[in-house]
């Protein structure tokens, strides 16, 4: 059995990483929306904490988006970096 998906010419490991990194990015995007709503509805002393949570969610979403971009670039043949599962650069 070869290491390609019958529906695409991408190696299975790369296809899995593409899907995983997309899902991770979308999950982090949803977390940004949730923490933003919590921050904008917070009152009193909670506002500072909720804002910090929102900023942390933005950072995680940015990291996940960058990981997804790297995997997409590799899948499209534009990146020369060595691939690691999860979109992390080698």
N, C-alpha and C positions, 0 to 999 in steps of 0.2 A: 504494500500500500504506500503510495507516495504522500508527501506532506502538503498537498494542495486541496482546497475545497473544490467540489465539483461545480459550484456556481460561480467561481471566480478564479483568477490566476494568482491570487495572493496565497502565500504559505499560511497554513492553518494557524500557526502561532501568531503571525502578524494580524490575521483577520480577528482572532480572539482579542488581541491587544487593542485593535481598533474599536471593537464593540465595547470592551471593558473601559477604555479611556473615555469613550463617548458617554457611557452610562455614569461614570464617576463625575464627569463635568456637569451633566444634567442634574445629578443629585446635589452637587455643590451649588449650582445655580438656584435650585429650589431652596436650599438652606439660606442663600442670600435673601431671597424674597421673604422667607419666614422671619429671619432676624431683623430685616428692615421693618416689617410690620410690627414686630415686638418693640423695636426701638421707638418708632413713631407713635406708638400707643402707650409707652411707658410714662410713668409720672414720678416726680420727686427724685429720690436718690437712685431709683432703678434706671433712670435715663442714661447715666454714665456707664453703668454695667452693660446695659442693652446696646449702647453705641459701640463699646469695646467688642461685644459679641458679633455685631454687624461687621465691623472692620476685620475681625478674624475670619469671618465667613467670606468676605471679599477676597482676602489673601488666599484662602483655600481654593476658591473658585478660579482665581487667576492662575494658580499653580496647576489645577486640573485642566484648564483650558490650554495652557502651554504644553502640557503632556499630550493632550489630544492632538494639538497642532503638530507636534513632533512625529507622532505615529502616522497622521495623515500624510505628512510630507514624505515619510519613509515609504508608505504604501504607494504613493504616487511616483516614487522613484526620484524625488527631488532632494532627499537628504542622504548624506553619505555616512551618517552616524551608525554605529553598531546598535542594534535593537536589543532592548531588555523588556521582558513582560511588564505591563503596567505603564508603558510609555516613558520609562526612565532612560535617560541617556547613559550610554556605557562610559 
